[in-house]
Amino acid sequence: MFTRPKPAVRAILVSLSAALLLALTARGLFGEDLPRSVQEEFTLDSSGNAEFTRVESLSRSPLGKLYVEHAKAVESDKKVSENLLSEATRYYQQLYNIKPKLKLDEQTVGDETLTRRIKGEFRRLARTDPDDKKVRMISVRQFPDEKSDEKRLLAYFEGVLDSRMLESAMLSAFDGKQTLKGNASAVYHLPAGAKIENLKELADRSWKVDFGGGNLIEGSLKVDEKAGTVTYAETVTVTEEKPDKLLVEKNEKVFEDLRACGSFIIRYSQPQAQADPAEPGESLAAADCYEGGLDFSGTWSTTFSHTLTKSFTHQTLAVTPSVILSLNLGATLTWEHQWVKVSWWKWQYKLKKFEAKLTVTPGADASIAVSSGAALSKDWSADIITKNTTLSFSVVCVPVWIVLEAKLKVGAEATVSGVIAVSGGAKATVTNNLSVKYENGGWSKSSSFSKSLQFNSLTANAQVEATATASAPFRVSAYIYYIAGPYAEVKPWVKAHTKAQAGNATGVSYDITTGIDLNGGAAMAGWLKSLCDNLPSYDTTFATVGPFTIASGNKTISP
């Protein structure tokens, strides 16, 4: 039964509701806001050329910390710095159909704060209007020719999608619920005395792209005729919620809005206009803005090595496995976009394929020594060490971390039927190519391997049946932001087995076998998870490789 509260109680409830609303507004409806700021300045001369400055700022936050790590890689690794400028150049090519000349001017790096300044030049950013030689035009996100500009537009779309996929995965790596708030502005400073010819067309325009789940792009234009400036302001909101409007089959409205967002032309005249230079400017070639393909693909590799030695005891049973483990790890991540054209300038989108590959080559030079004063059986395992290599790069203007990691263990087991000392050793190298793939709405796996085996030694001092196994289990992964990507659990092992030789009082028969157990899959996060059946991970058993007999035969022991 519902009873209406008294006025005083209602006032308290209203106050509490208002306080809660303010708290939610301050924190963000989708969790704590992680800010990112980008300020761009274009200063045009009378010939239509523009000096360009881009300042990116991150305040103290988990997001700032990640950007700082990338900035350190930019400072220490020339390839990372070149990749940053290459991706930024490609991005601005897609926006302006002009290839700028960019350089990294300055970086100020704090504990979790970053300010990065990129400077450059856009030659002939403003071009003469073919219908009015007294007017120049700055074209922003213009794709006027359906035939020649279609690939450039789709490359722009995919750059936006790749950015959101990576940013949403980034959020999943942070503790708690987070929302990325990216505020950007581009200010176009026209030459002194310039008159904006399409002032009414530009004034107070606004756009919105809604991917669903609170994931938004919102843009607006402001014109200051007296100052001779046009300012485009944009807010990108990325949440940890599903982009449900992107996931539906008929999602062309999302891309109609994305094509329109921030698309405008500034038309201006000036008192002493100069003609365009006679030489051609650096306009965008047909394939220049999507050099390397429209889809995302990256391959990385590293090498780990470690000597694992551990002694285990149980009553009179002592086991010492020793494994010299060398590990080559290669990883490839690929995702492909698919577009279906439904009418003029309209497309529907879906993720065509996501594939994660690992090439794992463990080389295990293993030996095991066992001694026992009685019939005993026992198995052990111990964590040894975690090794990783971190690689950084940029996609569009988003910093990306790939962490190649190996978590190493050592294991042993022994079963003996009496008093004995036995030792055996072997070397095995197995190259495993493992792949998981999401395509056409379903998951699949594949694996292949090649091997190299070598027998080292075996000794025994009694005609007692004994089995001893040494293993070096490890988990390898190639994760974006420590959270999304392929992984494999690999267990190489070597087993020594002895028993009394029938009809021979001093004979021992023996065999040395080896093998490898393979499990793995791919961990998912963010938009990529939503586009792949919303599974947090795809786990599978690839294979059990072996057992392979390295050596077998008979030995004579001293009575």
C-alpha positions as CSV (number, residue, x, y, z in Angstrom):
1,M,0.0,0.0,0.0
2,F,1.4,3.4,-1.0
3,T,1.2,6.4,1.4
4,R,2.2,9.9,0.1
5,P,5.0,11.3,2.3
6,K,4.3,14.4,4.5
7,P,5.5,17.8,3.1
8,A,8.6,17.8,5.3
9,V,9.6,14.3,4.3
10,R,9.0,15.2,0.6
11,A,11.3,18.2,0.9
12,I,14.1,16.0,2.3
13,L,13.6,13.4,-0.5
14,V,13.7,16.2,-3.1
15,S,16.9,17.5,-1.6
16,L,18.5,14.0,-1.5
17,S,17.4,13.5,-5.1
18,A,18.9,16.8,-6.2
19,A,22.2,15.9,-4.4
20,L,22.2,12.5,-6.1
21,L,21.6,14.1,-9.5
22,L,24.4,16.6,-8.9
23,A,26.7,13.8,-7.9
24,L,25.9,11.7,-11.0
25,T,26.3,14.8,-13.2
26,A,29.7,15.5,-11.7
27,R,30.9,11.9,-12.0
28,G,29.2,11.2,-15.3
29,L,26.2,9.0,-15.9
30,F,28.5,6.2,-17.1
31,G,31.2,6.5,-14.4
32,E,34.1,8.7,-13.7
33,D,35.1,11.1,-16.6
34,L,38.6,10.7,-17.9
35,P,39.4,14.0,-19.8
36,R,41.5,14.5,-22.9
37,S,41.9,17.9,-24.7
38,V,43.1,18.6,-28.2
39,Q,43.4,22.2,-29.5
40,E,44.2,22.9,-33.1
41,E,45.1,26.3,-34.7
42,F,45.2,27.0,-38.4
43,T,46.7,30.4,-39.3
44,L,46.3,31.2,-43.0
45,D,48.3,33.6,-45.1
46,S,47.2,35.5,-48.2
47,S,48.1,32.6,-50.5
48,G,45.9,30.1,-48.7
49,N,48.7,28.3,-46.9
50,A,48.3,27.5,-43.2
51,E,50.6,27.1,-40.3
52,F,49.3,24.4,-38.0
53,T,49.6,23.7,-34.3
54,R,48.1,20.8,-32.5
55,V,48.3,20.7,-28.7
56,E,47.1,17.5,-26.9
57,S,46.8,17.6,-23.1
58,L,46.1,14.9,-20.5
59,S,45.5,15.6,-16.9
60,R,46.3,13.3,-14.0
61,S,44.1,10.1,-14.4
62,P,44.5,6.5,-15.5
63,L,44.1,7.7,-19.1
64,G,46.9,10.3,-18.5
65,K,49.1,7.5,-17.2
66,L,48.7,5.4,-20.3
67,Y,49.4,8.4,-22.6
68,V,52.5,9.2,-20.6
69,E,53.8,5.6,-21.1
70,H,53.3,6.1,-24.9
71,A,55.0,9.5,-24.7
72,K,58.1,8.0,-23.1
73,A,58.2,5.4,-26.0
74,V,57.9,8.3,-28.5
75,E,61.0,10.0,-26.8
76,S,63.1,6.8,-26.7
77,D,62.2,5.1,-29.9
78,K,62.4,6.8,-33.3
79,K,60.1,4.3,-34.9
80,V,57.3,5.1,-32.4
81,S,57.8,8.8,-33.0
82,E,57.7,8.3,-36.8
83,N,54.6,6.2,-36.5
84,L,52.9,8.9,-34.4
85,L,53.5,11.5,-37.1
86,S,52.6,9.1,-39.9
87,E,49.2,8.3,-38.3
88,A,48.5,12.0,-37.6
89,T,49.3,12.9,-41.2
90,R,47.0,10.2,-42.5
91,Y,44.2,11.4,-40.3
92,Y,44.5,15.0,-41.5
93,Q,44.7,13.8,-45.1
94,Q,41.3,12.2,-44.7
95,L,39.8,15.4,-43.3
96,Y,41.2,18.0,-45.7
97,N,42.3,16.0,-48.8
98,I,45.7,17.6,-48.4
99,K,48.9,16.0,-47.1
100,P,50.4,18.2,-44.4
101,K,54.1,18.3,-43.3
102,L,54.1,17.6,-39.6
103,K,56.8,17.5,-36.9
104,L,56.8,16.8,-33.2
105,D,57.7,20.2,-31.6
106,E,57.6,19.5,-27.9
107,Q,56.5,17.0,-25.2
108,T,56.1,17.8,-21.5
109,V,55.8,14.6,-19.6
110,G,54.7,14.3,-15.9
111,D,53.9,11.4,-13.7
112,E,50.4,11.0,-15.2
113,T,50.2,14.3,-17.2
114,L,51.1,15.0,-20.8
115,T,51.2,18.0,-23.1
116,R,52.3,17.3,-26.7
117,R,52.7,19.9,-29.4
118,I,52.8,19.0,-33.1
119,K,53.5,21.7,-35.6
120,G,53.2,21.7,-39.4
121,E,52.2,23.3,-42.6
122,F,49.2,22.8,-44.9
123,R,50.0,24.0,-48.4
124,R,47.0,25.5,-50.1
125,L,44.6,24.6,-47.3
126,A,42.4,27.4,-48.8
127,R,41.9,27.1,-52.5
128,T,40.3,29.4,-55.1
129,D,36.6,28.8,-55.7
130,P,36.4,27.6,-59.3
131,D,33.1,29.6,-59.6
132,D,34.4,32.8,-58.1
133,K,38.1,33.6,-58.4
134,K,37.9,36.2,-55.7
135,V,36.8,33.7,-53.1
136,R,38.9,31.1,-51.3
137,M,37.5,27.9,-49.7
138,I,38.6,25.8,-46.8
139,S,36.9,22.4,-47.2
140,V,36.6,20.3,-44.0
141,R,35.5,16.7,-44.2
142,Q,34.2,17.2,-47.7
143,F,33.6,14.1,-49.9
144,P,31.9,15.6,-52.9
145,D,32.6,13.0,-55.6
146,E,31.0,9.6,-54.9
147,K,33.3,7.8,-57.3
148,S,36.7,9.3,-56.4
149,D,36.0,10.1,-52.7
150,E,34.3,6.9,-51.6
151,K,37.4,5.1,-50.5
152,R,38.7,8.2,-48.6
153,L,35.3,8.5,-46.8
154,L,35.3,4.8,-45.8
155,A,38.9,5.1,-44.6
156,Y,37.8,8.1,-42.5
157,F,34.8,6.0,-41.1
158,E,37.1,3.1,-40.3
159,G,39.6,5.4,-38.6
160,V,36.8,6.6,-36.3
161,L,35.7,3.0,-35.6
162,D,39.3,1.8,-34.9
163,S,39.7,4.7,-32.5
164,R,36.5,3.9,-30.6
165,M,37.4,0.1,-30.5
166,L,40.8,0.9,-29.0
167,E,39.5,3.6,-26.6
168,S,36.7,1.4,-25.3
169,A,39.2,-1.5,-24.7
170,M,41.4,1.1,-22.9
171,L,38.6,1.9,-20.5
172,S,38.0,-1.8,-19.8
173,A,41.6,-2.0,-18.5
174,F,41.0,0.6,-15.8
175,D,39.5,-0.2,-12.4
176,G,35.8,0.8,-12.0
177,K,33.4,2.2,-14.5
178,Q,35.0,5.0,-16.7
179,T,34.0,7.4,-19.4
180,L,36.4,9.0,-21.8
181,K,35.6,12.6,-22.5
182,G,37.6,14.0,-25.4
183,N,37.2,17.8,-26.0
184,A,38.7,19.1,-29.2
185,S,38.6,22.5,-31.0
186,A,39.9,23.6,-34.4
187,V,40.3,27.4,-34.8
188,Y,40.8,28.7,-38.4
189,H,42.4,32.2,-38.3
190,L,41.7,33.9,-41.7
191,P,44.1,36.4,-43.2
192,A,43.8,40.0,-42.1
193,G,40.9,41.9,-43.6
194,A,39.2,38.7,-44.9
195,K,35.5,38.7,-45.2
196,I,33.5,35.5,-44.5
197,E,31.1,35.1,-47.4
198,N,28.9,32.3,-46.1
199,L,28.5,33.7,-42.5
200,K,24.9,32.7,-42.2
201,E,25.5,29.2,-43.4
202,L,28.2,28.6,-40.8
203,A,26.8,30.4,-37.8
204,D,25.7,28.1,-34.9
205,R,25.7,24.9,-36.8
206,S,25.7,21.7,-34.8
207,W,25.8,17.9,-35.3
208,K,25.5,14.7,-33.3
209,V,26.5,11.1,-33.9
210,D,24.9,8.6,-31.5
211,F,26.5,5.1,-31.6
212,G,24.3,4.0,-28.6
213,G,25.2,3.3,-25.0
214,G,26.1,6.9,-24.4
215,N,28.9,6.7,-27.1
216,L,28.6,10.1,-28.9
217,I,30.3,12.6,-31.2
218,E,28.9,16.1,-30.8
219,G,30.2,19.0,-32.9
220,S,29.3,22.7,-33.3
221,L,30.5,25.8,-35.2
222,K,31.1,29.3,-33.9
223,V,32.0,32.3,-36.1
224,D,33.7,35.5,-34.9
225,E,33.4,37.9,-37.8
226,K,35.3,40.7,-36.1
227,A,38.2,38.5,-35.1
228,G,38.2,36.7,-38.5
229,T,37.9,33.2,-36.9
230,V,35.8,30.1,-37.4
231,T,35.9,27.5,-34.5
232,Y,34.8,23.9,-34.7
233,A,34.3,22.3,-31.3
234,E,33.9,18.6,-30.8
235,T,33.2,16.3,-27.8
236,V,33.8,12.6,-28.1
237,T,32.2,10.4,-25.4
238,V,33.3,6.8,-25.1
239,T,31.7,4.6,-22.4
240,E,31.9,1.0,-21.4
241,E,28.4,0.3,-22.7
242,K,27.6,-1.5,-25.9
243,P,27.2,0.8,-29.0
244,D,23.8,-0.8,-29.7
245,K,22.9,1.5,-32.6
246,L,26.0,0.3,-34.4
247,L,25.2,-3.4,-33.7
248,V,21.8,-3.4,-35.5
249,E,21.8,-4.6,-39.1
250,K,20.3,-1.3,-40.4
251,N,22.8,1.1,-39.0
252,E,23.2,3.4,-42.0
253,K,21.8,6.3,-40.0
254,V,24.9,6.3,-37.8
255,F,27.2,6.7,-40.8
256,E,24.9,9.3,-42.5
257,D,25.4,11.4,-39.3
258,L,29.1,10.6,-39.1
259,R,29.6,11.8,-42.7
260,A,27.7,15.0,-41.9
261,C,29.4,15.7,-38.5
262,G,31.9,18.5,-38.8
263,S,31.5,18.8,-42.5
264,F,31.6,22.4,-43.7
265,I,33.2,24.9,-46.1
266,I,34.5,28.3,-45.1
267,R,34.3,30.7,-48.0
268,Y,36.1,34.0,-47.6
269,S,37.4,36.9,-49.7
270,Q,40.3,39.2,-49.0
271,P,41.4,42.7,-50.2
272,Q,44.6,41.6,-51.9
273,A,44.0,38.0,-52.8
274,Q,46.9,36.2,-54.5
275,A,46.3,33.6,-57.2
276,D,47.0,29.9,-56.3
277,P,50.6,28.9,-57.0
278,A,51.2,27.5,-60.4
279,E,52.7,24.3,-59.1
280,P,50.2,21.6,-57.9
281,G,49.7,21.3,-54.2
282,E,50.1,18.1,-52.2
283,S,46.5,17.0,-52.7
284,L,45.6,13.5,-51.6
285,A,46.3,10.7,-54.1
286,A,43.5,8.1,-54.5
287,A,45.0,5.6,-52.1
288,D,47.3,7.8,-50.0
289,C,45.0,8.2,-47.0
290,Y,44.5,4.5,-46.6
291,E,48.0,3.3,-47.3
292,G,48.5,-0.1,-45.8
293,G,44.8,-1.1,-46.2
294,L,41.6,0.0,-44.8
295,D,41.6,-2.6,-42.0
296,F,43.7,-2.9,-38.8
297,S,46.5,-5.4,-38.7
298,G,49.6,-5.6,-36.6
299,T,52.4,-8.2,-36.0
300,W,54.8,-8.2,-33.2
301,S,57.5,-10.6,-31.8
302,T,59.8,-11.0,-29.0
303,T,62.2,-13.6,-27.4
304,F,62.3,-14.8,-23.8
305,S,64.8,-17.2,-22.1
306,H,65.2,-18.5,-18.6
307,T,66.7,-21.3,-16.7
308,L,64.2,-23.0,-14.4
309,T,65.6,-25.1,-11.6
310,K,63.7,-26.2,-8.5
311,S,64.1,-29.0,-5.9
312,F,61.1,-30.7,-4.5
313,T,61.1,-33.2,-1.6
314,H,58.6,-35.5,0.0
315,Q,59.7,-37.9,2.8
316,T,62.7,-39.8,1.2
317,L,61.7,-38.8,-2.3
318,A,63.7,-35.9,-3.9
319,V,63.1,-34.6,-7.4
320,T,65.0,-31.8,-9.1
321,P,63.8,-30.7,-12.5
322,S,65.9,-28.3,-14.5
323,V,64.7,-26.7,-17.7
324,I,66.5,-24.3,-19.9
325,L,63.6,-22.7,-21.7
326,S,63.9,-20.5,-24.7
327,L,60.8,-19.0,-26.1
328,N,60.1,-17.1,-29.4
329,L,56.7,-15.5,-29.4
330,G,55.0,-13.8,-32.4
331,A,51.5,-12.3,-32.3
332,T,49.2,-10.9,-35.0
333,L,45.9,-9.1,-34.5
334,T,43.7,-8.3,-37.4
335,W,40.2,-7.0,-37.8
336,E,38.4,-6.3,-41.1
337,H,35.5,-4.0,-41.7
338,Q,32.7,-4.7,-44.1
339,W,30.5,-2.2,-45.9
340,V,27.3,-2.8,-47.7
341,K,26.1,0.1,-49.9
342,V,22.4,0.5,-49.6
343,S,22.0,3.7,-51.8
344,W,23.8,6.8,-52.9
345,W,26.3,7.8,-50.1
346,K,24.7,5.3,-47.7
347,W,26.3,2.3,-46.1
348,Q,25.6,-0.4,-43.6
349,Y,28.4,-1.7,-41.5
350,K,29.5,-4.9,-39.7
351,L,32.7,-6.4,-38.5
352,K,33.8,-8.8,-41.2
353,K,36.5,-10.6,-39.3
354,F,38.6,-10.6,-36.1
355,E,41.6,-12.9,-36.0
356,A,44.2,-13.4,-33.3
357,K,47.3,-15.5,-34.1
358,L,50.2,-16.7,-31.9
359,T,53.4,-18.4,-33.1
360,V,54.9,-20.0,-30.0
361,T,58.3,-21.8,-30.3
362,P,59.4,-23.1,-26.9
363,G,62.7,-24.9,-26.8
364,A,63.0,-26.9,-23.6
365,D,66.3,-28.5,-22.7
366,A,65.0,-30.5,-19.7
367,S,66.6,-32.9,-17.2
368,I,65.2,-34.5,-14.1
369,A,67.0,-36.3,-11.2
370,V,65.1,-38.5,-8.8
371,S,66.2,-40.4,-5.7
372,S,64.0,-42.3,-3.3
373,G,64.5,-44.6,-0.3
374,A,61.0,-46.2,-0.6
375,A,58.1,-46.6,-2.9
376,L,56.5,-43.1,-3.1
377,S,54.5,-41.0,-5.5
378,K,54.1,-37.2,-5.6
379,D,53.7,-34.2,-7.9
380,W,54.6,-30.5,-7.5
381,S,54.5,-27.2,-9.3
382,A,55.9,-23.8,-8.6
383,D,55.6,-20.3,-10.1
384,I,59.0,-19.1,-11.3
385,I,58.9,-15.7,-13.1
386,T,56.8,-13.4,-15.3
387,K,58.6,-11.8,-18.2
388,N,57.1,-9.3,-20.6
389,T,57.9,-6.9,-23.5
390,T,55.8,-3.8,-24.1
391,L,55.5,-2.3,-27.5
392,S,53.8,1.0,-28.3
393,F,52.4,2.5,-31.5
394,S,49.6,4.8,-32.7
395,V,46.4,4.1,-34.6
396,V,45.0,7.4,-36.0
397,C,45.8,9.5,-33.0
398,V,45.2,6.9,-30.2
399,P,48.2,5.5,-28.4
400,V,48.2,1.7,-28.2
401,W,50.1,-0.7,-25.9
402,I,50.8,-4.3,-26.8
403,V,52.1,-6.4,-23.9
404,L,53.8,-9.6,-24.9
405,E,54.1,-11.7,-21.7
406,A,55.2,-15.1,-20.6
407,K,54.3,-16.4,-17.1
408,L,56.7,-19.3,-16.4
409,K,56.2,-22.2,-14.0
410,V,58.1,-25.5,-13.3
411,G,56.5,-28.8,-12.5
412,A,57.6,-32.3,-11.6
413,E,56.0,-35.6,-10.7
414,A,57.6,-38.9,-9.8
415,T,56.4,-42.5,-9.0
416,V,58.9,-45.1,-7.8
417,S,58.4,-48.6,-6.6
418,G,61.5,-48.9,-4.4
419,V,65.0,-47.6,-3.6
420,I,66.5,-46.0,-6.7
421,A,68.3,-43.0,-8.2
422,V,67.4,-42.1,-11.8
423,S,68.1,-39.2,-14.0
424,G,67.2,-38.5,-17.6
425,G,67.2,-35.6,-20.1
426,A,66.1,-34.6,-23.5
427,K,65.7,-31.5,-25.7
428,A,62.6,-30.6,-27.6
429,T,61.7,-27.7,-29.8
430,V,58.2,-27.4,-31.1
431,T,56.9,-24.5,-33.3
432,N,53.2,-24.0,-32.8
433,N,51.0,-21.8,-35.0
434,L,47.7,-21.1,-33.2
435,S,44.8,-19.0,-34.6
436,V,41.3,-18.1,-33.4
437,K,39.0,-16.3,-35.8
438,Y,35.6,-14.6,-35.6
439,E,34.1,-14.4,-39.1
440,N,30.5,-14.4,-40.5
441,G,29.0,-14.6,-37.1
442,G,31.0,-17.6,-35.8
443,W,34.3,-18.6,-34.1
444,S,36.8,-21.1,-35.5
445,K,40.3,-22.3,-34.6
446,S,43.3,-23.7,-36.4
447,S,46.7,-25.0,-35.3
448,S,49.9,-26.5,-36.8
449,F,53.2,-27.5,-35.5
450,S,56.7,-28.7,-36.4
451,K,59.2,-30.4,-34.0
452,S,62.9,-31.1,-33.3
453,L,63.8,-33.7,-30.7
454,Q,67.1,-34.7,-29.1
455,F,68.0,-37.4,-26.5
456,N,70.6,-36.4,-23.9
457,S,71.0,-39.1,-21.3
458,L,69.5,-41.6,-18.9
459,T,71.0,-43.3,-15.8
460,A,69.6,-45.7,-13.2
461,N,71.2,-47.6,-10.3
462,A,68.5,-50.2,-9.6
463,Q,66.0,-52.5,-11.2
464,V,63.1,-50.7,-9.9
465,E,60.2,-49.3,-11.9
466,A,60.3,-45.5,-11.8
467,T,58.7,-42.7,-13.7
468,A,59.7,-39.1,-13.5
469,T,58.4,-36.1,-15.4
470,A,59.7,-32.5,-15.7
471,S,57.5,-29.8,-17.2
472,A,57.8,-26.1,-17.8
473,P,54.2,-24.8,-18.2
474,F,53.8,-21.2,-19.3
475,R,51.1,-18.8,-20.4
476,V,51.9,-16.4,-23.2
477,S,49.7,-13.5,-24.3
478,A,49.7,-10.5,-26.5
479,Y,47.2,-8.1,-24.9
480,I,46.2,-4.6,-26.0
481,Y,46.2,-2.5,-22.8
482,Y,46.8,-5.7,-20.7
483,I,43.3,-6.9,-21.4
484,A,42.4,-7.9,-25.0
485,G,44.1,-10.2,-27.4
486,P,45.3,-13.7,-28.0
487,Y,46.8,-16.0,-25.4
488,A,48.0,-19.6,-25.1
489,E,48.7,-22.0,-22.3
490,V,51.6,-24.2,-23.3
491,K,52.9,-27.2,-21.3
492,P,56.1,-28.8,-22.7
493,W,57.2,-31.9,-20.8
494,V,59.7,-34.7,-20.8
495,K,59.2,-38.1,-19.1
496,A,61.8,-40.7,-18.1
497,H,60.6,-44.3,-17.4
498,T,62.6,-47.3,-16.3
499,K,61.7,-50.9,-15.3
500,A,63.4,-54.2,-14.8
501,Q,64.4,-55.9,-18.0
502,A,62.7,-59.3,-18.2
503,G,65.1,-62.2,-18.1
504,N,68.1,-60.0,-17.3
505,A,69.3,-59.7,-13.7
506,T,71.2,-56.5,-14.3
507,G,69.2,-55.1,-17.2
508,V,66.9,-52.0,-17.2
509,S,64.7,-51.1,-20.0
510,Y,63.9,-47.4,-20.5
511,D,62.2,-44.8,-22.6
512,I,62.3,-41.1,-22.9
513,T,59.1,-39.3,-24.2
514,T,58.1,-35.7,-24.7
515,G,55.1,-33.7,-25.7
516,I,53.3,-30.5,-25.5
517,D,49.7,-29.5,-24.4
518,L,48.1,-26.5,-26.0
519,N,45.1,-24.4,-24.9
520,G,44.3,-20.8,-25.7
521,G,42.0,-18.3,-27.3
522,A,41.3,-14.6,-27.3
523,A,40.2,-12.2,-24.6
524,M,37.8,-9.5,-25.8
525,A,37.0,-6.0,-24.5
526,G,35.1,-2.9,-25.4
527,W,33.4,-2.4,-28.8
528,L,35.4,-5.3,-30.2
529,K,33.7,-7.6,-27.7
530,S,30.3,-6.2,-28.6
531,L,30.9,-6.8,-32.3
532,C,32.0,-10.5,-31.7
533,D,28.9,-11.9,-30.1
534,N,29.6,-9.9,-26.9
535,L,31.8,-12.8,-25.6
536,P,34.3,-11.8,-22.9
537,S,36.7,-14.4,-24.3
538,Y,36.8,-17.3,-26.7
539,D,38.6,-20.3,-25.1
540,T,39.6,-23.5,-26.9
541,T,41.8,-26.6,-26.6
542,F,44.1,-26.5,-29.7
543,A,45.9,-29.9,-29.4
544,T,48.0,-32.3,-27.5
545,V,51.1,-32.7,-29.5
546,G,52.8,-36.0,-28.8
547,P,53.8,-38.0,-26.9
548,F,56.9,-38.5,-29.0
549,T,59.4,-41.2,-28.1
550,I,62.9,-39.6,-28.2
551,A,64.8,-42.7,-27.1
552,S,64.2,-46.2,-25.9
553,G,66.3,-49.3,-25.2
554,N,68.1,-51.4,-22.6
555,K,70.9,-50.6,-20.2
556,T,73.0,-52.7,-17.9
557,I,73.5,-51.5,-14.3
558,S,76.0,-52.6,-11.7
559,P,74.6,-55.3,-9.4
